[in-house]
Amino acid sequence: MAVEKGNIKLVQVLLSAGADINAPPADRDGKTALQAAAQRGNIELVQALLSAGADVNAPAANTAGVTSLQAAALGGYVRVATILLDAGADTNGNKALQNGRTALEGAAEHGRIDMVQLLLDAGADLHGNGHMQYKTAIQLASDNGHNAVRRLIEDRYRSGMTGVQCQES
C-alpha cells in the first residue's frame, strides 16, 4: 500500500523494520513492491527499492501479473524502463500465464514506439524462442492501429539483428 501511494518515507520505515522487499505477489494481479512502483512510473521509489535489494526480475503473478519491466513498458515509462534495464532487467522476461504480455508486446499494444525502440535496442528477442513474441507484438500493434510500431518491429525482424548487434554496427 505504501508503494502504491508513492510514500517513499513509509517504504523506508517498513524496510528498516524488516519488511520483505521481495515478498511474492498474490497469484492474481499481485505485484512486488518494485513491480508496483514501476507500474506507477515512480522513478524515486524504483531507485530506492533497487538500492535496497529489490529483485529486478521477480516473476509476474500467474494471472494478469507483470514483471517490473513489463509494468514500465505498459505504462510507457521509458526512464523507469531504462533504470530497470541498467539494473539487469530481462527484456524477454516471462509473462503471466493468463492474460500476460511481454514488455515488447505490451509496448506494441499501446503504441509506445519509444518504448518499443528501447526494448529492441536492449535485446528484445524477435528470433528463435522470441518468434512468437514477434508475431504477437505485430498483431497487437496492428489490432490497435499502431502502424508505425508495427513497421518498426517488422523492419527490425527483417534485418535479423538484435538490438545489441544494431548498436555494434
N, CA, C and O atoms as a DFTB+ gen file, in Angstrom:
676 C
 N C O
     1  1       0.824      -1.192       0.000
     2  2       0.000       0.000       0.000
     3  2       0.873       1.261       0.000
     4  3       0.549       2.237      -0.677
     5  1       1.972       1.244       0.754
     6  2       2.864       2.409       0.796
     7  2       3.448       2.680      -0.583
     8  3       3.574       3.836      -0.985
     9  1       3.805       1.625      -1.313
    10  2       4.357       1.791      -2.659
    11  2       3.280       2.314      -3.590
    12  3       3.531       3.226      -4.378
    13  1       2.086       1.751      -3.508
    14  2       1.003       2.176      -4.388
    15  2       0.647       3.644      -4.185
    16  3       0.210       4.311      -5.122
    17  1       0.828       4.140      -2.990
    18  2       0.570       5.558      -2.697
    19  2       1.791       6.424      -2.996
    20  3       1.711       7.651      -2.935
    21  1       2.918       5.793      -3.318
    22  2       4.132       6.531      -3.620
    23  2       4.784       7.156      -2.401
    24  3       5.511       8.142      -2.517
    25  1       4.527       6.587      -1.235
    26  2       5.030       7.137       0.025
    27  2       6.413       6.558       0.328
    28  3       6.537       5.538       1.006
    29  1       7.436       7.216      -0.180
    30  2       8.800       6.696      -0.039
    31  2       9.254       6.669       1.414
    32  3       9.978       5.757       1.815
    33  1       8.844       7.645       2.204
    34  2       9.244       7.665       3.620
    35  2       8.686       6.450       4.355
    36  3       9.391       5.819       5.143
    37  1       7.430       6.126       4.100
    38  2       6.831       4.958       4.741
    39  2       7.498       3.675       4.246
    40  3       7.724       2.752       5.029
    41  1       7.809       3.613       2.969
    42  2       8.505       2.443       2.423
    43  2       9.844       2.266       3.128
    44  3      10.210       1.149       3.495
    45  1      10.571       3.353       3.320
    46  2      11.865       3.275       4.005
    47  2      11.706       2.816       5.451
    48  3      12.525       2.042       5.947
    49  1      10.658       3.286       6.134
    50  2      10.387       2.848       7.512
    51  2      10.090       1.352       7.532
    52  3      10.605       0.626       8.382
    53  1       9.264       0.893       6.600
    54  2       8.910      -0.527       6.542
    55  2      10.136      -1.393       6.256
    56  3      10.304      -2.453       6.858
    57  1      10.983      -0.946       5.347
    58  2      12.197      -1.702       5.042
    59  2      13.130      -1.736       6.245
    60  3      13.739      -2.766       6.533
    61  1      13.241      -0.624       6.942
    62  2      14.076      -0.570       8.156
    63  2      13.549      -1.508       9.232
    64  3      14.311      -2.034      10.043
    65  1      12.236      -1.711       9.229
    66  2      11.606      -2.585      10.223
    67  2      11.646      -4.052       9.801
    68  3      11.143      -4.918      10.516
    69  1      12.247      -4.335       8.633
    70  2      12.412      -5.722       8.212
    71  2      11.389      -6.235       7.223
    72  3      11.291      -7.446       7.026
    73  1      10.618      -5.353       6.588
    74  2       9.651      -5.801       5.583
    75  2      10.391      -6.512       4.450
    76  3      11.497      -6.118       4.078
    77  1       9.776      -7.557       3.907
    78  2      10.380      -8.335       2.823
    79  2      10.224      -7.584       1.507
    80  3       9.130      -7.517       0.947
    81  1      11.312      -7.026       1.023
    82  2      11.274      -6.235      -0.205
    83  2      10.896      -7.074      -1.421
    84  3      10.403      -6.542      -2.416
    85  1      11.123      -8.370      -1.342
    86  2      10.821      -9.262      -2.457
    87  2       9.684     -10.229      -2.142
    88  3       9.645     -11.344      -2.661
    89  1       8.764      -9.793      -1.290
    90  2       7.609     -10.647      -0.988
    91  2       6.912     -10.987      -2.300
    92  3       6.655     -10.100      -3.114
    93  1       6.605     -12.269      -2.510
    94  2       5.996     -12.659      -3.787
    95  2       4.609     -12.047      -3.952
    96  3       3.896     -11.819      -2.975
    97  1       4.241     -11.787      -5.198
    98  2       2.926     -11.197      -5.443
    99  2       1.807     -12.206      -5.227
   100  3       2.016     -13.417      -5.299
   101  1       0.622     -11.684      -4.963
   102  2      -0.563     -12.541      -4.917
   103  2      -0.715     -13.191      -6.285
   104  3      -0.260     -12.635      -7.285
   105  1      -1.345     -14.351      -6.346
   106  2      -1.436     -15.125      -7.579
   107  2      -2.171     -14.380      -8.691
   108  3      -1.822     -14.517      -9.864
   109  1      -3.180     -13.598      -8.335
   110  2      -3.970     -12.891      -9.341
   111  2      -3.714     -11.392      -9.243
   112  3      -4.065     -10.757      -8.249
   113  1      -3.104     -10.835     -10.274
   114  2      -2.870      -9.399     -10.394
   115  2      -2.044      -8.818      -9.251
   116  3      -2.086      -7.613      -9.005
   117  1      -1.293      -9.669      -8.554
   118  2      -0.448      -9.182      -7.472
   119  2       0.852      -8.603      -8.006
   120  3       1.245      -8.859      -9.144
   121  1       1.512      -7.815      -7.157
   122  2       2.765      -7.194      -7.564
   123  2       3.733      -7.145      -6.398
   124  3       3.327      -7.000      -5.245
   125  1       5.011      -7.267      -6.705
   126  2       6.030      -6.979      -5.707
   127  2       6.073      -5.456      -5.557
   128  3       5.449      -4.729      -6.330
   129  1       6.808      -4.988      -4.563
   130  2       6.933      -3.541      -4.368
   131  2       7.525      -2.877      -5.613
   132  3       7.054      -1.822      -6.039
   133  1       8.555      -3.491      -6.193
   134  2       9.191      -2.911      -7.374
   135  2       8.242      -2.909      -8.567
   136  3       8.197      -1.932      -9.314
   137  1       7.495      -3.970      -8.755
   138  2       6.532      -4.023      -9.854
   139  2       5.481      -2.923      -9.705
   140  3       5.105      -2.284     -10.688
   141  1       5.010      -2.703      -8.483
   142  2       4.016      -1.652      -8.237
   143  2       4.605      -0.266      -8.491
   144  3       3.941       0.589      -9.077
   145  1       5.842      -0.038      -8.057
   146  2       6.490       1.260      -8.275
   147  2       6.706       1.504      -9.768
   148  3       6.492       2.615     -10.253
   149  1       7.129       0.472     -10.495
   150  2       7.348       0.598     -11.937
   151  2       6.032       0.867     -12.656
   152  3       5.993       1.652     -13.603
   153  1       4.970       0.231     -12.219
   154  2       3.661       0.412     -12.846
   155  2       3.162       1.849     -12.693
   156  3       2.386       2.334     -13.516
   157  1       3.606       2.512     -11.653
   158  2       3.204       3.897     -11.418
   159  2       4.211       4.906     -11.968
   160  3       3.997       6.116     -11.888
   161  1       5.304       4.399     -12.524
   162  2       6.303       5.287     -13.100
   163  2       7.045       6.125     -12.073
   164  3       7.539       7.207     -12.387
   165  1       7.123       5.627     -10.850
   166  2       7.730       6.372      -9.749
   167  2       9.244       6.129      -9.731
   168  3       9.720       5.151      -9.154
   169  1       9.981       7.023     -10.363
   170  2      11.433       6.875     -10.513
   171  2      12.133       6.812      -9.165
   172  3      12.964       5.933      -8.937
   173  1      11.806       7.732      -8.275
   174  2      12.465       7.791      -6.966
   175  2      12.265       6.493      -6.191
   176  3      13.202       5.970      -5.589
   177  1      11.055       5.987      -6.212
   178  2      10.753       4.755      -5.484
   179  2      11.420       3.545      -6.139
   180  3      11.927       2.667      -5.441
   181  1      11.422       3.491      -7.452
   182  2      12.100       2.402      -8.169
   183  2      13.576       2.379      -7.791
   184  3      14.124       1.319      -7.488
   185  1      14.218       3.540      -7.808
   186  2      15.637       3.609      -7.458
   187  2      15.881       3.197      -6.009
   188  3      16.843       2.486      -5.717
   189  1      15.010       3.641      -5.103
   190  2      15.166       3.294      -3.685
   191  2      15.005       1.795      -3.470
   192  3      15.763       1.190      -2.712
   193  1      14.024       1.195      -4.132
   194  2      13.787      -0.243      -3.978
   195  2      14.941      -1.057      -4.564
   196  3      15.358      -2.053      -3.974
   197  1      15.450      -0.645      -5.704
   198  2      16.602      -1.339      -6.286
   199  2      17.815      -1.226      -5.372
   200  3      18.543      -2.200      -5.177
   201  1      18.029      -0.050      -4.817
   202  2      19.154       0.152      -3.890
   203  2      19.021      -0.712      -2.648
   204  3      20.018      -1.118      -2.051
   205  1      17.777      -0.991      -2.264
   206  2      17.525      -1.801      -1.072
   207  2      17.539      -3.302      -1.374
   208  3      17.348      -4.119      -0.473
   209  1      17.766      -3.668      -2.651
   210  2      17.884      -5.081      -2.994
   211  2      16.674      -5.714      -3.646
   212  3      16.566      -6.940      -3.670
   213  1      15.761      -4.915      -4.176
   214  2      14.594      -5.485      -4.856
   215  2      15.048      -6.295      -6.069
   216  3      15.983      -5.909      -6.771
   217  1      14.379      -7.416      -6.304
   218  2      14.693      -8.304      -7.426
   219  2      14.104      -7.723      -8.707
   220  3      12.887      -7.724      -8.889
   221  1      14.958      -7.232      -9.589
   222  2      14.515      -6.594     -10.822
   223  2      13.824      -7.589     -11.754
   224  3      13.058      -7.185     -12.629
   225  1      14.086      -8.876     -11.577
   226  2      13.482      -9.903     -12.426
   227  2      12.524     -10.818     -11.671
   228  3      12.345     -11.977     -12.045
   229  1      11.911     -10.303     -10.613
   230  2      10.918     -11.110      -9.890
   231  2       9.810     -11.502     -10.865
   232  3       9.389     -10.686     -11.685
   233  1       9.335     -12.748     -10.780
   234  2       8.327     -13.201     -11.737
   235  2       6.989     -12.489     -11.567
   236  3       6.645     -12.006     -10.488
   237  1       6.255     -12.445     -12.663
   238  2       4.910     -11.878     -12.658
   239  2       3.949     -12.817     -11.938
   240  3       4.163     -14.029     -11.901
   241  1       2.896     -12.252     -11.369
   242  2       1.823     -13.077     -10.816
   243  2       1.263     -13.937     -11.947
   244  3       1.300     -13.534     -13.110
   245  1       0.748     -15.113     -11.614
   246  2       0.285     -16.048     -12.643
   247  2      -0.833     -15.500     -13.515
   248  3      -0.862     -15.764     -14.717
   249  1      -1.745     -14.748     -12.937
   250  2      -2.879     -14.223     -13.685
   251  2      -2.800     -12.704     -13.735
   252  3      -2.850     -12.038     -12.702
   253  1      -2.679     -12.168     -14.927
   254  2      -2.667     -10.719     -15.160
   255  2      -1.535     -10.009     -14.433
   256  3      -1.650      -8.823     -14.126
   257  1      -0.449     -10.710     -14.155
   258  2       0.691     -10.100     -13.483
   259  2       1.676      -9.514     -14.478
   260  3       1.575      -9.737     -15.684
   261  1       2.633      -8.756     -13.947
   262  2       3.668      -8.133     -14.766
   263  2       5.001      -8.176     -14.034
   264  3       5.045      -8.107     -12.805
   265  1       6.080      -8.291     -14.788
   266  2       7.397      -8.063     -14.205
   267  2       7.561      -6.550     -14.082
   268  3       6.730      -5.795     -14.586
   269  1       8.607      -6.110     -13.429
   270  2       8.812      -4.663     -13.300
   271  2       9.004      -4.013     -14.677
   272  3       8.475      -2.928     -14.923
   273  1       9.749      -4.658     -15.569
   274  2       9.962      -4.094     -16.905
   275  2       8.666      -4.098     -17.711
   276  3       8.380      -3.135     -18.423
   277  1       7.888      -5.155     -17.612
   278  2       6.604      -5.194     -18.309
   279  2       5.692      -4.072     -17.816
   280  3       4.989      -3.449     -18.612
   281  1       5.701      -3.813     -16.515
   282  2       4.873      -2.746     -15.945
   283  2       5.291      -1.391     -16.502
   284  3       4.442      -0.588     -16.888
   285  1       6.591      -1.135     -16.544
   286  2       7.083       0.136     -17.085
   287  2       6.746       0.258     -18.568
   288  3       6.365       1.332     -19.034
   289  1       6.886      -0.844     -19.310
   290  2       6.605      -0.828     -20.748
   291  2       5.137      -0.538     -21.020
   292  3       4.816       0.266     -21.895
   293  1       4.253      -1.179     -20.285
   294  2       2.820      -0.955     -20.468
   295  2       2.446       0.493     -20.179
   296  3       1.592       1.066     -20.855
   297  1       3.084       1.078     -19.179
   298  2       2.788       2.457     -18.812
   299  2       3.511       3.495     -19.654
   300  3       3.208       4.685     -19.574
   301  1       4.462       3.049     -20.458
   302  2       5.213       3.980     -21.283
   303  2       6.261       4.769     -20.517
   304  3       6.653       5.856     -20.942
   305  1       6.713       4.238     -19.403
   306  2       7.682       4.926     -18.554
   307  2       9.104       4.580     -18.999
   308  3       9.744       3.694     -18.433
   309  1       9.584       5.285     -20.010
   310  2      10.879       4.987     -20.616
   311  2      12.013       5.161     -19.610
   312  3      12.924       4.334     -19.565
   313  1      11.975       6.208     -18.812
   314  2      13.047       6.437     -17.830
   315  2      13.091       5.297     -16.818
   316  3      14.169       4.812     -16.475
   317  1      11.923       4.869     -16.340
   318  2      11.872       3.748     -15.396
   319  2      12.406       2.489     -16.067
   320  3      13.187       1.751     -15.467
   321  1      11.995       2.239     -17.301
   322  2      12.469       1.057     -18.027
   323  2      13.985       1.095     -18.194
   324  3      14.648       0.065     -18.065
   325  1      14.529       2.256     -18.474
   326  2      15.979       2.399     -18.626
   327  2      16.694       2.068     -17.321
   328  3      17.715       1.381     -17.328
   329  1      16.165       2.551     -16.213
   330  2      16.743       2.248     -14.896
   331  2      16.698       0.747     -14.639
   332  3      17.674       0.165     -14.165
   333  1      15.571       0.125     -14.951
   334  2      15.417      -1.317     -14.737
   335  2      16.369      -2.109     -15.630
   336  3      16.983      -3.076     -15.180
   337  1      16.490      -1.707     -16.883
   338  2      17.416      -2.385     -17.796
   339  2      18.853      -2.237     -17.310
   340  3      19.630      -3.191     -17.355
   341  1      19.202      -1.045     -16.850
   342  2      20.549      -0.825     -16.310
   343  2      20.810      -1.689     -15.078
   344  3      21.955      -2.030     -14.779
   345  1      19.737      -2.038     -14.367
   346  2      19.857      -2.882     -13.171
   347  2      19.801      -4.371     -13.516
   348  3      19.858      -5.218     -12.625
   349  1      19.689      -4.689     -14.818
   350  2      19.716      -6.087     -15.237
   351  2      18.374      -6.708     -15.564
   352  3      18.266      -7.933     -15.617
   353  1      17.343      -5.898     -15.787
   354  2      16.029      -6.454     -16.135
   355  2      16.123      -7.240     -17.440
   356  3      16.814      -6.838     -18.376
   357  1      15.423      -8.356     -17.484
   358  2      15.402      -9.241     -18.648
   359  2      14.378      -8.732     -19.655
   360  3      13.182      -8.707     -19.364
   361  1      14.840      -8.326     -20.841
   362  2      13.921      -7.817     -21.864
   363  2      12.935      -8.883     -22.324
   364  3      11.878      -8.561     -22.865
   365  1      13.272     -10.130     -22.113
   366  2      12.421     -11.232     -22.556
   367  2      11.839     -12.005     -21.378
   368  3      11.592     -13.207     -21.480
   369  1      11.621     -11.319     -20.269
   370  2      11.084     -11.966     -19.070
   371  2       9.747     -12.634     -19.337
   372  3       8.953     -12.161     -20.149
   373  1       9.511     -13.734     -18.645
   374  2       8.271     -14.478     -18.831
   375  2       7.066     -13.638     -18.457
   376  3       7.081     -12.892     -17.479
   377  1       6.015     -13.778     -19.264
   378  2       4.779     -13.073     -18.979
   379  2       3.892     -13.940     -18.097
   380  3       4.142     -15.133     -17.924
   381  1       2.853     -13.323     -17.542
   382  2       1.897     -14.059     -16.726
   383  2       1.308     -15.202     -17.550
   384  3       1.160     -15.091     -18.767
   385  1       0.975     -16.295     -16.879
   386  2       0.427     -17.459     -17.573
   387  2      -0.919     -17.151     -18.210
   388  3      -1.234     -17.667     -19.283
   389  1      -1.716     -16.310     -17.554
   390  2      -3.024     -15.928     -18.086
   391  2      -3.066     -14.411     -18.233
   392  3      -2.717     -13.680     -17.307
   393  1      -3.490     -13.950     -19.391
   394  2      -3.650     -12.520     -19.662
   395  2      -2.350     -11.740     -19.514
   396  3      -2.364     -10.595     -19.061
   397  1      -1.235     -12.342     -19.887
   398  2       0.053     -11.673     -19.752
   399  2       0.591     -11.174     -21.082
   400  3       0.182     -11.634     -22.148
   401  1       1.512     -10.227     -21.001
   402  2       2.204      -9.686     -22.162
   403  2       3.687      -9.571     -21.825
   404  3       4.043      -9.245     -20.693
   405  1       4.540      -9.834     -22.786
   406  2       5.947      -9.494     -22.593
   407  2       6.042      -7.969     -22.622
   408  3       5.079      -7.292     -22.985
   409  1       7.186      -7.436     -22.245
   410  2       7.370      -5.982     -22.280
   411  2       7.168      -5.455     -23.705
   412  3       6.506      -4.436     -23.903
   413  1       7.735      -6.145     -24.689
   414  2       7.600      -5.717     -26.080
   415  2       6.146      -5.786     -26.540
   416  3       5.657      -4.864     -27.192
   417  1       5.462      -6.861     -26.209
   418  2       4.057      -6.998     -26.605
   419  2       3.207      -5.885     -26.001
   420  3       2.372      -5.296     -26.688
   421  1       3.417      -5.597     -24.724
   422  2       2.643      -4.552     -24.063
   423  2       2.904      -3.182     -24.658
   424  3       1.974      -2.403     -24.868
   425  1       4.166      -2.887     -24.930
   426  2       4.503      -1.594     -25.532
   427  2       3.901      -1.481     -26.934
   428  3       3.393      -0.424     -27.306
   429  1       3.956      -2.562     -27.709
   430  2       3.387      -2.561     -29.059
   431  2       1.873      -2.380     -29.011
   432  3       1.310      -1.618     -29.797
   433  1       1.223      -3.072     -28.098
   434  2      -0.236      -2.993     -27.973
   435  2      -0.700      -1.567     -27.688
   436  3      -1.751      -1.143     -28.167
   437  1       0.080      -0.838     -26.914
   438  2      -0.313       0.514     -26.510
   439  2       0.342       1.604     -27.364
   440  3       0.217       2.789     -27.055
   441  1       1.036       1.210     -28.433
   442  2       1.591       2.177     -29.370
   443  2       2.744       2.996     -28.836
   444  3       2.960       4.128     -29.270
   445  1       3.474       2.445     -27.917
   446  2       4.571       3.173     -27.273
   447  2       5.870       2.954     -28.069
   448  3       6.724       2.150     -27.694
   449  1       5.984       3.691     -29.169
   450  2       7.086       3.471     -30.105
   451  2       8.447       3.718     -29.467
   452  3       9.408       3.013     -29.776
   453  1       8.545       4.709     -28.582
   454  2       9.827       4.959     -27.919
   455  2      10.216       3.794     -27.017
   456  3      11.395       3.460     -26.901
   457  1       9.235       3.184     -26.385
   458  2       9.490       2.021     -25.532
   459  2       9.857       0.806     -26.388
   460  3      10.772       0.058     -26.045
   461  1       9.150       0.613     -27.489
   462  2       9.463      -0.496     -28.395
   463  2      10.909      -0.368     -28.878
   464  3      11.647      -1.353     -28.900
   465  1      11.310       0.839     -29.261
   466  2      12.686       1.067     -29.718
   467  2      13.680       0.738     -28.611
   468  3      14.684       0.067     -28.855
   469  1      13.404       1.209     -27.393
   470  2      14.289       0.932     -26.256
   471  2      14.433      -0.570     -26.031
   472  3      15.542      -1.068     -25.843
   473  1      13.320      -1.286     -26.051
   474  2      13.341      -2.729     -25.796
   475  2      14.070      -3.481     -26.910
   476  3      14.831      -4.410     -26.639
   477  1      13.840      -3.085     -28.146
   478  2      14.551      -3.724     -29.259
   479  2      16.049      -3.453     -29.157
   480  3      16.862      -4.353     -29.370
   481  1      16.410      -2.224     -28.835
   482  2      17.828      -1.883     -28.689
   483  2      18.470      -2.625     -27.522
   484  3      19.668      -2.906     -27.536
   485  1      17.659      -2.942     -26.511
   486  2      18.169      -3.647     -25.327
   487  2      18.202      -5.159     -25.525
   488  3      18.660      -5.889     -24.646
   489  1      17.718      -5.636     -26.678
   490  2      17.831      -7.057     -26.976
   491  2      16.554      -7.863     -26.928
   492  3      16.614      -9.089     -26.831
   493  1      15.389      -7.216     -26.994
   494  2      14.142      -7.987     -27.048
   495  2      14.232      -8.951     -28.227
   496  3      14.544      -8.545     -29.347
   497  1      13.960     -10.211     -27.974
   498  2      14.188     -11.287     -28.936
   499  2      13.026     -11.418     -29.911
   500  3      11.890     -11.670     -29.508
   501  1      13.317     -11.244     -31.191
   502  2      12.312     -11.447     -32.235
   503  2      12.559     -12.731     -33.014
   504  3      11.767     -13.085     -33.888
   505  1      13.626     -13.419     -32.714
   506  2      14.015     -14.634     -33.429
   507  2      14.124     -15.789     -32.441
   508  3      14.049     -15.580     -31.230
   509  1      14.295     -16.977     -32.939
   510  2      14.413     -18.137     -32.048
   511  2      13.166     -18.283     -31.195
   512  3      12.050     -18.307     -31.713
   513  1      13.355     -18.380     -29.894
   514  2      12.218     -18.534     -28.986
   515  2      11.308     -17.322     -29.009
   516  3      10.135     -17.422     -28.650
   517  1      11.828     -16.186     -29.424
   518  2      11.034     -14.970     -29.460
   519  2      10.185     -14.821     -30.706
   520  3       9.481     -13.823     -30.852
   521  1      10.236     -15.801     -31.618
   522  2       9.463     -15.695     -32.853
   523  2       7.990     -15.464     -32.543
   524  3       7.336     -14.675     -33.225
   525  1       7.456     -16.135     -31.529
   526  2       6.058     -15.929     -31.167
   527  2       5.867     -14.515     -30.627
   528  3       4.823     -13.902     -30.849
   529  1       6.864     -13.995     -29.922
   530  2       6.776     -12.622     -29.419
   531  2       6.661     -11.648     -30.592
   532  3       5.902     -10.681     -30.523
   533  1       7.405     -11.897     -31.658
   534  2       7.325     -11.058     -32.859
   535  2       5.906     -11.070     -33.407
   536  3       5.317     -10.015     -33.638
   537  1       5.361     -12.256     -33.614
   538  2       4.016     -12.368     -34.185
   539  2       2.979     -11.693     -33.299
   540  3       2.104     -10.982     -33.792
   541  1       3.076     -11.912     -32.005
   542  2       2.107     -11.326     -31.080
   543  2       2.238      -9.808     -31.055
   544  3       1.226      -9.107     -31.076
   545  1       3.457      -9.287     -31.010
   546  2       3.669      -7.837     -30.979
   547  2       3.134      -7.180     -32.247
   548  3       2.490      -6.133     -32.177
   549  1       3.393      -7.785     -33.400
   550  2       2.891      -7.259     -34.674
   551  2       1.365      -7.241     -34.669
   552  3       0.749      -6.251     -35.062
   553  1       0.764      -8.330     -34.226
   554  2      -0.696      -8.427     -34.206
   555  2      -1.304      -7.392     -33.264
   556  3      -2.280      -6.731     -33.617
   557  1      -0.736      -7.248     -32.071
   558  2      -1.264      -6.283     -31.102
   559  2      -1.129      -4.852     -31.620
   560  3      -2.048      -4.049     -31.463
   561  1      -0.002      -4.531     -32.231
   562  2       0.175      -3.188     -32.797
   563  2      -0.838      -2.950     -33.914
   564  3      -1.462      -1.890     -33.969
   565  1      -1.006      -3.927     -34.804
   566  2      -1.944      -3.798     -35.920
   567  2      -3.378      -3.677     -35.436
   568  3      -4.126      -2.819     -35.905
   569  1      -3.762      -4.531     -34.500
   570  2      -5.134      -4.524     -33.989
   571  2      -5.516      -3.190     -33.360
   572  3      -6.690      -2.823     -33.326
   573  1      -4.520      -2.471     -32.864
   574  2      -4.789      -1.209     -32.178
   575  2      -4.398       0.018     -33.005
   576  3      -4.336       1.131     -32.484
   577  1      -4.136      -0.197     -34.301
   578  2      -3.884       0.911     -35.212
   579  2      -2.540       1.594     -35.062
   580  3      -2.385       2.750     -35.456
   581  1      -1.567       0.895     -34.497
   582  2      -0.245       1.483     -34.290
   583  2       0.697       1.039     -35.413
   584  3       1.591       0.216     -35.215
   585  1       0.467       1.608     -36.592
   586  2       1.194       1.166     -37.778
   587  2       2.681       1.485     -37.733
   588  3       3.489       0.703     -38.234
   589  1       3.058       2.609     -37.149
   590  2       4.485       2.944     -37.050
   591  2       5.208       1.935     -36.160
   592  3       6.346       1.556     -36.440
   593  1       4.550       1.506     -35.096
   594  2       5.128       0.492     -34.204
   595  2       5.269      -0.827     -34.956
   596  3       6.306      -1.485     -34.879
   597  1       4.224      -1.207     -35.679
   598  2       4.258      -2.445     -36.456
   599  2       5.413      -2.416     -37.451
   600  3       6.151      -3.394     -37.576
   601  1       5.574      -1.296     -38.160
   602  2       6.654      -1.186     -39.153
   603  2       8.032      -1.262     -38.496
   604  3       8.939      -1.904     -39.026
   605  1       8.188      -0.615     -37.357
   606  2       9.469      -0.662     -36.642
   607  2       9.838      -2.103     -36.286
   608  3      10.974      -2.530     -36.494
   609  1       8.875      -2.840     -35.752
   610  2       9.132      -4.230     -35.356
   611  2       9.407      -5.093     -36.589
   612  3      10.321      -5.917     -36.584
   613  1       8.612      -4.899     -37.646
   614  2       8.827      -5.673     -38.871
   615  2      10.202      -5.384     -39.475
   616  3      10.897      -6.301     -39.914
   617  1      10.588      -4.117     -39.496
   618  2      11.900      -3.758     -40.051
   619  2      13.022      -4.412     -39.260
   620  3      13.976      -4.937     -39.835
   621  1      12.904      -4.377     -37.947
   622  2      13.952      -4.979     -37.107
   623  2      13.966      -6.497     -37.310
   624  3      15.032      -7.110     -37.364
   625  1      12.784      -7.095     -37.422
   626  2      12.698      -8.542     -37.631
   627  2      13.350      -8.923     -38.960
   628  3      14.133      -9.870     -39.027
   629  1      13.020      -8.180     -40.007
   630  2      13.570      -8.482     -41.333
   631  2      15.081      -8.300     -41.380
   632  3      15.776      -9.003     -42.115
   633  1      15.585      -7.359     -40.597
   634  2      17.033      -7.124     -40.592
   635  2      17.774      -8.303     -39.964
   636  3      18.961      -8.511     -40.213
   637  1      17.046      -9.079     -39.137
   638  2      17.650     -10.236     -38.490
   639  2      18.624      -9.886     -37.396
   640  3      19.365     -10.747     -36.922
   641  1      18.634      -8.625     -36.986
   642  2      19.604      -8.190     -35.989
   643  2      18.938      -7.972     -34.641
   644  3      17.793      -7.529     -34.555
   645  1      19.674      -8.291     -33.604
   646  2      19.220      -7.965     -32.255
   647  2      19.587      -6.518     -31.971
   648  3      20.344      -5.909     -32.727
   649  1      19.066      -5.973     -30.903
   650  2      19.404      -4.612     -30.508
   651  2      20.890      -4.442     -30.291
   652  3      21.463      -3.427     -30.686
   653  1      21.515      -5.414     -29.673
   654  2      22.946      -5.338     -29.397
   655  2      23.725      -5.307     -30.709
   656  3      24.681      -4.544     -30.843
   657  1      23.324      -6.132     -31.676
   658  2      24.012      -6.152     -32.965
   659  2      23.831      -4.826     -33.704
   660  3      24.759      -4.349     -34.356
   661  1      22.631      -4.225     -33.604
   662  2      22.383      -2.941     -34.260
   663  2      23.286      -1.862     -33.672
   664  3      23.794      -1.012     -34.403
   665  1      23.486      -1.892     -32.367
   666  2      24.318      -0.889     -31.712
   667  2      25.782      -1.050     -32.100
   668  3      26.523      -0.068     -32.146
   669  1      26.203      -2.276     -32.380
   670  2      27.601      -2.539     -32.721
   671  2      27.915      -2.199     -34.169
   672  3      29.077      -1.982     -34.513
   673  1      26.897      -2.149     -35.024
   674  2      27.165      -1.894     -36.452
   675  2      27.173      -0.417     -36.775
   676  3      27.383      -0.038     -37.928
